[in-house]
Each structure stands twice: as C-alpha cells, then as structure tokens.
Amino acid sequence: MTGYHDYVLGLIPAALLGTTFALEGLGLSMQAAVPVGGAVAAGLVAHAMFVRGPSTDPMVADAPARADGGGSPGAPPNAD
C-alpha cells in the first residue's frame, strides 16, 4: 500500500524537472529555472520531513503494520 511518503519520493524528480522545463518554456533562462525547480523539490522534501514526518506511532494510518506482531515500538529488529 502506498502512502504519503511514497508519493513524495515520486514527486521530487517530477517537481524538479517539471518546474524547470515549464519555466524554461515560458522564457526563463535555464540558469534561473533550475534553482526554482530545486526549491520546489526541496519544499516537498521539507514538508515530508517536518510537517508530515514519518511516525512510529501505531495509530498513524500511513504506518505499516508490524509483521512480527509484538515487542515495543522502539525495539531494534533481531538481526539473527
């Protein structure tokens, strides 16, 4: 099941390239359009990290269900 952060990962290059080529098509130079596209992509990353950050809370809908069904939420996985 795809969640918010999966969509953001797909939108990062789309925002960078789409914004850059749209602005370049509107007559802005490529040297000016690339930083604007980068700022849009960085805004998506910042939103995904700080506004809707990843959560380990089991009540969050985007959080995947634990496969092992037990243990404390902060416990590291068993590497054996």
MOPAC internal coordinates of N, CA, C and O (Angstrom, degrees):
PM7 1SCF
backbone

  N    0.0000 0     0.00 0     0.00 0    0    0    0
  C    1.4498 1     0.00 0     0.00 0    1    0    0
  C    1.5264 1   108.62 1     0.00 0    2    1    0
  O    1.2310 1   120.97 1   -50.30 1    3    2    1
  N    1.3109 1   115.75 1   129.70 1    3    2    1
  C    1.4497 1   119.20 1  -179.01 1    5    3    2
  C    1.5160 1   110.15 1   -86.51 1    6    5    3
  O    1.2310 1   121.41 1   -36.77 1    7    6    5
  N    1.3079 1   114.91 1   143.23 1    7    6    5
  C    1.4520 1   121.47 1  -179.41 1    9    7    6
  C    1.5177 1   110.67 1  -119.77 1   10    9    7
  O    1.2310 1   121.56 1     5.27 1   11   10    9
  N    1.2998 1   114.61 1  -174.73 1   11   10    9
  C    1.4590 1   121.69 1  -177.78 1   13   11   10
  C    1.5255 1   112.08 1   -56.00 1   14   13   11
  O    1.2310 1   120.42 1   134.15 1   15   14   13
  N    1.3220 1   116.81 1   -45.85 1   15   14   13
  C    1.4526 1   120.16 1  -175.57 1   17   15   14
  C    1.5276 1   112.04 1   -69.77 1   18   17   15
  O    1.2310 1   119.60 1   152.42 1   19   18   17
  N    1.3286 1   118.37 1   -27.58 1   19   18   17
  C    1.4602 1   120.92 1   174.38 1   21   19   18
  C    1.5265 1   110.72 1   -66.35 1   22   21   19
  O    1.2310 1   120.74 1   138.72 1   23   22   21
  N    1.3129 1   116.18 1   -41.28 1   23   22   21
  C    1.4582 1   119.87 1   177.76 1   25   23   22
  C    1.5255 1   111.32 1   -65.84 1   26   25   23
  O    1.2310 1   120.55 1   141.00 1   27   26   25
  N    1.3170 1   116.55 1   -39.00 1   27   26   25
  C    1.4660 1   119.68 1   179.13 1   29   27   26
  C    1.5238 1   110.65 1   -62.87 1   30   29   27
  O    1.2310 1   120.21 1   140.07 1   31   30   29
  N    1.3325 1   117.21 1   -39.93 1   31   30   29
  C    1.4662 1   119.88 1   177.99 1   33   31   30
  C    1.5181 1   111.71 1   -60.94 1   34   33   31
  O    1.2310 1   119.89 1   145.48 1   35   34   33
  N    1.3161 1   117.82 1   -34.52 1   35   34   33
  C    1.4605 1   120.47 1   176.66 1   37   35   34
  C    1.5173 1   112.65 1   -77.08 1   38   37   35
  O    1.2310 1   120.30 1   149.57 1   39   38   37
  N    1.3298 1   117.04 1   -30.43 1   39   38   37
  C    1.4588 1   120.46 1  -178.00 1   41   39   38
  C    1.5198 1   114.00 1   -78.84 1   42   41   39
  O    1.2310 1   119.56 1   159.88 1   43   42   41
  N    1.3066 1   118.44 1   -20.12 1   43   42   41
  C    1.4671 1   120.31 1  -177.74 1   45   43   42
  C    1.5288 1   111.53 1   -59.75 1   46   45   43
  O    1.2310 1   119.00 1   123.97 1   47   46   45
  N    1.3491 1   119.51 1   -56.03 1   47   46   45
  C    1.4720 1   117.40 1   178.52 1   49   47   46
  C    1.5246 1   112.43 1   -68.37 1   50   49   47
  O    1.2310 1   120.10 1   148.08 1   51   50   49
  N    1.3469 1   117.41 1   -31.92 1   51   50   49
  C    1.4630 1   119.63 1   178.43 1   53   51   50
  C    1.5258 1   110.93 1   -64.61 1   54   53   51
  O    1.2310 1   120.39 1   139.48 1   55   54   53
  N    1.3183 1   116.86 1   -40.52 1   55   54   53
  C    1.4657 1   120.58 1   178.95 1   57   55   54
  C    1.5181 1   110.80 1   -68.58 1   58   57   55
  O    1.2310 1   120.64 1   138.44 1   59   58   57
  N    1.3157 1   116.38 1   -41.56 1   59   58   57
  C    1.4650 1   119.57 1  -179.99 1   61   59   58
  C    1.5177 1   111.02 1   -63.20 1   62   61   59
  O    1.2310 1   120.55 1   127.12 1   63   62   61
  N    1.3156 1   116.56 1   -52.88 1   63   62   61
  C    1.4654 1   119.90 1  -177.24 1   65   63   62
  C    1.5255 1   111.82 1   -72.71 1   66   65   63
  O    1.2310 1   120.59 1   136.78 1   67   66   65
  N    1.3268 1   116.48 1   -43.22 1   67   66   65
  C    1.4631 1   119.54 1  -178.09 1   69   67   66
  C    1.5128 1   112.77 1   -62.79 1   70   69   67
  O    1.2310 1   120.22 1   132.90 1   71   70   69
  N    1.3142 1   117.18 1   -47.10 1   71   70   69
  C    1.4607 1   120.70 1   179.08 1   73   71   70
  C    1.5158 1   111.00 1   -64.70 1   74   73   71
  O    1.2310 1   120.73 1   137.51 1   75   74   73
  N    1.3199 1   116.21 1   -42.49 1   75   74   73
  C    1.4648 1   119.99 1  -179.46 1   77   75   74
  C    1.5178 1   111.23 1   -61.51 1   78   77   75
  O    1.2310 1   120.07 1   130.31 1   79   78   77
  N    1.3267 1   117.46 1   -49.69 1   79   78   77
  C    1.4636 1   119.53 1  -177.12 1   81   79   78
  C    1.5265 1   112.18 1   -73.04 1   82   81   79
  O    1.2310 1   119.94 1   150.34 1   83   82   81
  N    1.3345 1   117.73 1   -29.66 1   83   82   81
  C    1.4683 1   119.47 1   176.00 1   85   83   82
  C    1.5271 1   110.60 1   -66.66 1   86   85   83
  O    1.2310 1   120.43 1   134.93 1   87   86   85
  N    1.3137 1   116.78 1   -45.07 1   87   86   85
  C    1.4605 1   119.67 1   178.60 1   89   87   86
  C    1.5211 1   111.97 1   -67.85 1   90   89   87
  O    1.2310 1   120.95 1   144.10 1   91   90   89
  N    1.3279 1   115.79 1   -35.90 1   91   90   89
  C    1.4680 1   119.23 1   177.83 1   93   91   90
  C    1.5242 1   109.89 1   -67.70 1   94   93   91
  O    1.2310 1   120.31 1   144.04 1   95   94   93
  N    1.3167 1   117.01 1   -35.96 1   95   94   93
  C    1.4581 1   120.91 1   177.15 1   97   95   94
  C    1.5179 1   112.72 1   -69.18 1   98   97   95
  O    1.2310 1   119.97 1   153.24 1   99   98   97
  N    1.3180 1   117.67 1   -26.76 1   99   98   97
  C    1.4605 1   122.08 1   177.78 1  101   99   98
  C    1.5253 1   112.64 1   -83.01 1  102  101   99
  O    1.2310 1   120.43 1  -179.71 1  103  102  101
  N    1.3247 1   116.78 1     0.29 1  103  102  101
  C    1.4519 1   119.81 1   174.75 1  105  103  102
  C    1.5160 1   116.01 1   108.60 1  106  105  103
  O    1.2310 1   119.93 1   177.02 1  107  106  105
  N    1.3068 1   117.74 1    -2.98 1  107  106  105
  C    1.4628 1   120.60 1   177.33 1  109  107  106
  C    1.5238 1   108.50 1   -76.76 1  110  109  107
  O    1.2310 1   120.17 1   -36.22 1  111  110  109
  N    1.3074 1   117.28 1   143.78 1  111  110  109
  C    1.4611 1   119.39 1  -179.98 1  113  111  110
  C    1.5293 1   110.30 1   -67.02 1  114  113  111
  O    1.2310 1   121.22 1   -25.71 1  115  114  113
  N    1.3205 1   115.27 1   154.29 1  115  114  113
  C    1.4650 1   119.94 1  -179.66 1  117  115  114
  C    1.5255 1   110.62 1   -62.70 1  118  117  115
  O    1.2310 1   120.21 1   145.76 1  119  118  117
  N    1.3233 1   117.20 1   -34.24 1  119  118  117
  C    1.4598 1   121.00 1   179.81 1  121  119  118
  C    1.5282 1   111.99 1   -66.17 1  122  121  119
  O    1.2310 1   119.84 1   154.49 1  123  122  121
  N    1.3095 1   117.91 1   -25.51 1  123  122  121
  C    1.4670 1   120.85 1   177.24 1  125  123  122
  C    1.5200 1   111.29 1   -93.19 1  126  125  123
  O    1.2310 1   120.09 1   151.55 1  127  126  125
  N    1.3375 1   117.43 1   -28.45 1  127  126  125
  C    1.4628 1   120.74 1  -176.08 1  129  127  126
  C    1.5285 1   112.22 1   -76.04 1  130  129  127
  O    1.2310 1   119.88 1   146.18 1  131  130  129
  N    1.3233 1   117.83 1   -33.82 1  131  130  129
  C    1.4698 1   120.87 1  -177.99 1  133  131  130
  C    1.5317 1   111.85 1   -63.54 1  134  133  131
  O    1.2310 1   118.97 1   134.02 1  135  134  133
  N    1.3379 1   119.57 1   -45.98 1  135  134  133
  C    1.4752 1   117.72 1   177.90 1  137  135  134
  C    1.5340 1   113.28 1   -64.16 1  138  137  135
  O    1.2310 1   120.18 1   147.31 1  139  138  137
  N    1.3234 1   117.26 1   -32.69 1  139  138  137
  C    1.4637 1   119.49 1   177.85 1  141  139  138
  C    1.5286 1   109.65 1   -68.03 1  142  141  139
  O    1.2310 1   120.15 1   136.40 1  143  142  141
  N    1.3323 1   117.32 1   -43.60 1  143  142  141
  C    1.4605 1   120.86 1   176.03 1  145  143  142
  C    1.5175 1   111.60 1   -62.21 1  146  145  143
  O    1.2310 1   120.32 1   141.02 1  147  146  145
  N    1.3216 1   117.00 1   -38.98 1  147  146  145
  C    1.4607 1   121.16 1   177.01 1  149  147  146
  C    1.5181 1   111.89 1   -65.33 1  150  149  147
  O    1.2310 1   120.56 1   143.90 1  151  150  149
  N    1.3233 1   116.54 1   -36.10 1  151  150  149
  C    1.4638 1   119.89 1   178.93 1  153  151  150
  C    1.5313 1   110.75 1   -68.33 1  154  153  151
  O    1.2310 1   120.15 1   142.40 1  155  154  153
  N    1.3285 1   117.32 1   -37.60 1  155  154  153
  C    1.4622 1   120.41 1   177.47 1  157  155  154
  C    1.5314 1   109.75 1   -64.89 1  158  157  155
  O    1.2310 1   120.46 1   134.88 1  159  158  157
  N    1.3397 1   116.73 1   -45.12 1  159  158  157
  C    1.4653 1   120.30 1   178.31 1  161  159  158
  C    1.5275 1   111.04 1   -63.80 1  162  161  159
  O    1.2310 1   120.03 1   139.85 1  163  162  161
  N    1.3126 1   117.55 1   -40.15 1  163  162  161
  C    1.4640 1   120.76 1   177.69 1  165  163  162
  C    1.5224 1   111.12 1   -65.55 1  166  165  163
  O    1.2310 1   120.25 1   145.59 1  167  166  165
  N    1.3185 1   117.13 1   -34.41 1  167  166  165
  C    1.4628 1   120.59 1   175.96 1  169  167  166
  C    1.5212 1   111.70 1   -63.91 1  170  169  167
  O    1.2310 1   120.39 1   141.02 1  171  170  169
  N    1.3419 1   116.85 1   -38.98 1  171  170  169
  C    1.4668 1   120.40 1   175.89 1  173  171  170
  C    1.5217 1   111.11 1   -63.12 1  174  173  171
  O    1.2310 1   120.50 1   136.89 1  175  174  173
  N    1.3219 1   116.65 1   -43.11 1  175  174  173
  C    1.4623 1   120.94 1   179.75 1  177  175  174
  C    1.5282 1   110.11 1   -64.37 1  178  177  175
  O    1.2310 1   120.34 1   135.99 1  179  178  177
  N    1.3240 1   116.95 1   -44.01 1  179  178  177
  C    1.4585 1   120.67 1  -179.86 1  181  179  178
  C    1.5287 1   111.05 1   -63.43 1  182  181  179
  O    1.2310 1   120.54 1   140.63 1  183  182  181
  N    1.3177 1   116.58 1   -39.37 1  183  182  181
  C    1.4609 1   119.50 1   178.62 1  185  183  182
  C    1.5267 1   110.62 1   -64.75 1  186  185  183
  O    1.2310 1   120.82 1   137.26 1  187  186  185
  N    1.3325 1   116.03 1   -42.74 1  187  186  185
  C    1.4695 1   119.76 1  -179.22 1  189  187  186
  C    1.5207 1   112.20 1   -68.53 1  190  189  187
  O    1.2310 1   120.01 1   152.12 1  191  190  189
  N    1.3209 1   117.58 1   -27.88 1  191  190  189
  C    1.4620 1   120.02 1  -178.34 1  193  191  190
  C    1.5301 1   112.94 1   -87.34 1  194  193  191
  O    1.2310 1   120.45 1   138.82 1  195  194  193
  N    1.3325 1   116.74 1   -41.18 1  195  194  193
  C    1.4551 1   118.87 1  -168.83 1  197  195  194
  C    1.5190 1   114.13 1  -109.44 1  198  197  195
  O    1.2310 1   119.30 1   149.14 1  199  198  197
  N    1.3185 1   118.95 1   -30.86 1  199  198  197
  C    1.4585 1   120.52 1  -179.75 1  201  199  198
  C    1.5175 1   110.44 1   -87.35 1  202  201  199
  O    1.2310 1   120.65 1   128.73 1  203  202  201
  N    1.3343 1   116.36 1   -51.27 1  203  202  201
  C    1.4704 1   121.40 1   176.82 1  205  203  202
  C    1.5123 1   108.22 1  -118.43 1  206  205  203
  O    1.2310 1   120.80 1  -119.34 1  207  206  205
  N    1.2958 1   116.08 1    60.66 1  207  206  205
  C    1.4545 1   122.12 1  -177.20 1  209  207  206
  C    1.5156 1   112.98 1   -64.31 1  210  209  207
  O    1.2310 1   120.88 1   -21.72 1  211  210  209
  N    1.3316 1   115.93 1   158.28 1  211  210  209
  C    1.4549 1   119.38 1   177.31 1  213  211  210
  C    1.5281 1   109.97 1   -63.19 1  214  213  211
  O    1.2310 1   121.09 1   -37.48 1  215  214  213
  N    1.3096 1   115.52 1   142.52 1  215  214  213
  C    1.4513 1   120.77 1  -175.01 1  217  215  214
  C    1.5220 1   110.21 1  -126.30 1  218  217  215
  O    1.2310 1   120.88 1   -35.03 1  219  218  217
  N    1.3164 1   115.93 1   144.97 1  219  218  217
  C    1.4633 1   120.40 1   174.68 1  221  219  218
  C    1.5206 1   110.43 1  -100.48 1  222  221  219
  O    1.2310 1   120.30 1  -174.87 1  223  222  221
  N    1.3239 1   117.03 1     5.13 1  223  222  221
  C    1.4529 1   121.69 1   179.29 1  225  223  222
  C    1.5285 1   109.50 1   -69.60 1  226  225  223
  O    1.2310 1   119.21 1   -56.24 1  227  226  225
  N    1.3314 1   119.12 1   123.76 1  227  226  225
  C    1.4655 1   120.23 1  -177.59 1  229  227  226
  C    1.5213 1   113.31 1   -67.71 1  230  229  227
  O    1.2310 1   119.50 1   166.90 1  231  230  229
  N    1.3280 1   118.55 1   -13.10 1  231  230  229
  C    1.4513 1   121.08 1  -179.74 1  233  231  230
  C    1.5235 1   112.77 1   -85.16 1  234  233  231
  O    1.2310 1   120.04 1   171.55 1  235  234  233
  N    1.3289 1   117.53 1    -8.45 1  235  234  233
  C    1.4585 1   121.19 1  -179.56 1  237  235  234
  C    1.5244 1   108.46 1   -76.44 1  238  237  235
  O    1.2310 1   120.10 1   -45.56 1  239  238  237
  N    1.3292 1   117.42 1   134.44 1  239  238  237
  C    1.4641 1   121.65 1  -175.40 1  241  239  238
  C    1.5252 1   112.09 1   -68.10 1  242  241  239
  O    1.2310 1   119.57 1   148.55 1  243  242  241
  N    1.3297 1   118.42 1   -31.45 1  243  242  241
  C    1.4578 1   120.92 1  -178.10 1  245  243  242
  C    1.5197 1   112.39 1   -76.54 1  246  245  243
  O    1.2310 1   119.75 1   161.86 1  247  246  245
  N    1.3152 1   118.09 1   -18.14 1  247  246  245
  C    1.4563 1   120.84 1  -175.97 1  249  247  246
  C    1.5207 1   110.01 1   -72.35 1  250  249  247
  O    1.2310 1   119.77 1   -48.39 1  251  250  249
  N    1.3254 1   118.04 1   131.61 1  251  250  249
  C    1.4639 1   119.53 1   178.71 1  253  251  250
  C    1.5266 1   110.66 1   -70.77 1  254  253  251
  O    1.2310 1   121.17 1   -28.25 1  255  254  253
  N    1.3040 1   115.37 1   151.75 1  255  254  253
  C    1.4648 1   119.94 1   178.77 1  257  255  254
  C    1.5241 1   109.43 1   -71.98 1  258  257  255
  O    1.2310 1   121.10 1   -34.38 1  259  258  257
  N    1.3398 1   115.51 1   145.62 1  259  258  257
  C    1.4622 1   119.88 1   179.52 1  261  259  258
  C    1.5213 1   109.22 1   -73.62 1  262  261  259
  O    1.2310 1   120.71 1   -49.24 1  263  262  261
  N    1.3106 1   116.24 1   130.76 1  263  262  261
  C    1.4618 1   121.05 1  -177.59 1  265  263  262
  C    1.5321 1   111.29 1   -73.11 1  266  265  263
  O    1.2310 1   120.49 1   146.10 1  267  266  265
  N    1.3432 1   116.66 1   -33.90 1  267  266  265
  C    1.4645 1   118.73 1  -176.38 1  269  267  266
  C    1.5272 1   112.28 1   -81.71 1  270  269  267
  O    1.2310 1   120.00 1   162.78 1  271  270  269
  N    1.3333 1   117.61 1   -17.22 1  271  270  269
  C    1.4465 1   121.40 1   174.30 1  273  271  270
  C    1.5129 1   115.50 1    72.51 1  274  273  271
  O    1.2310 1   118.59 1  -167.63 1  275  274  273
  N    1.2888 1   120.30 1    12.37 1  275  274  273
  C    1.4556 1   119.54 1  -179.44 1  277  275  274
  C    1.5053 1   112.40 1  -157.56 1  278  277  275
  O    1.2310 1   121.31 1     7.20 1  279  278  277
  N    1.3005 1   115.11 1  -172.80 1  279  278  277
  C    1.4502 1   121.10 1   179.29 1  281  279  278
  C    1.5206 1   110.94 1    85.01 1  282  281  279
  O    1.2310 1   121.21 1   -12.83 1  283  282  281
  N    1.3081 1   115.29 1   167.17 1  283  282  281
  C    1.4444 1   118.85 1   178.13 1  285  283  282
  C    1.5327 1   108.99 1   -80.93 1  286  285  283
  O    1.2310 1   119.76 1   -27.09 1  287  286  285
  N    1.3407 1   118.07 1   152.91 1  287  286  285
  C    1.4618 1   120.98 1  -175.71 1  289  287  286
  C    1.5294 1   113.26 1   -61.61 1  290  289  287
  O    1.2310 1   119.89 1   150.88 1  291  290  289
  N    1.3250 1   117.82 1   -29.12 1  291  290  289
  C    1.4541 1   120.03 1  -177.39 1  293  291  290
  C    1.5212 1   114.07 1   -93.85 1  294  293  291
  O    1.2310 1   119.82 1  -178.57 1  295  294  293
  N    1.3197 1   117.95 1     1.43 1  295  294  293
  C    1.4663 1   120.56 1  -176.95 1  297  295  294
  C    1.5279 1   110.65 1   -72.83 1  298  297  295
  O    1.2310 1   120.05 1   -44.10 1  299  298  297
  N    1.3171 1   117.51 1   135.90 1  299  298  297
  C    1.4735 1   119.40 1   177.85 1  301  299  298
  C    1.5259 1   110.57 1   -69.96 1  302  301  299
  O    1.2310 1   120.51 1   -27.10 1  303  302  301
  N    1.3219 1   116.63 1   152.90 1  303  302  301
  C    1.4746 1   118.46 1   178.87 1  305  303  302
  C    1.5230 1   111.04 1   -69.50 1  306  305  303
  O    1.2310 1   120.66 1   -27.51 1  307  306  305
  N    1.3109 1   116.34 1   152.49 1  307  306  305
  C    1.4533 1   121.51 1   178.33 1  309  307  306
  C    1.5283 1   108.80 1   -75.98 1  310  309  307
  O    1.2310 1   119.91 1   -56.41 1  311  310  309
  N    1.3129 1   117.77 1   123.59 1  311  310  309
  C    1.4543 1   121.28 1  -175.83 1  313  311  310
  C    1.5295 1   113.15 1   -89.15 1  314  313  311
  O    1.2310 1   119.83 1  -178.88 1  315  314  313
  N    1.3066 1   117.93 1     1.12 1  315  314  313
  C    1.4659 1   120.33 1  -178.62 1  317  315  314
  C    1.4860 1   112.97 1   -79.64 1  318  317  315
  O    1.2310 1   120.10 1   180.00 1  319  318  317

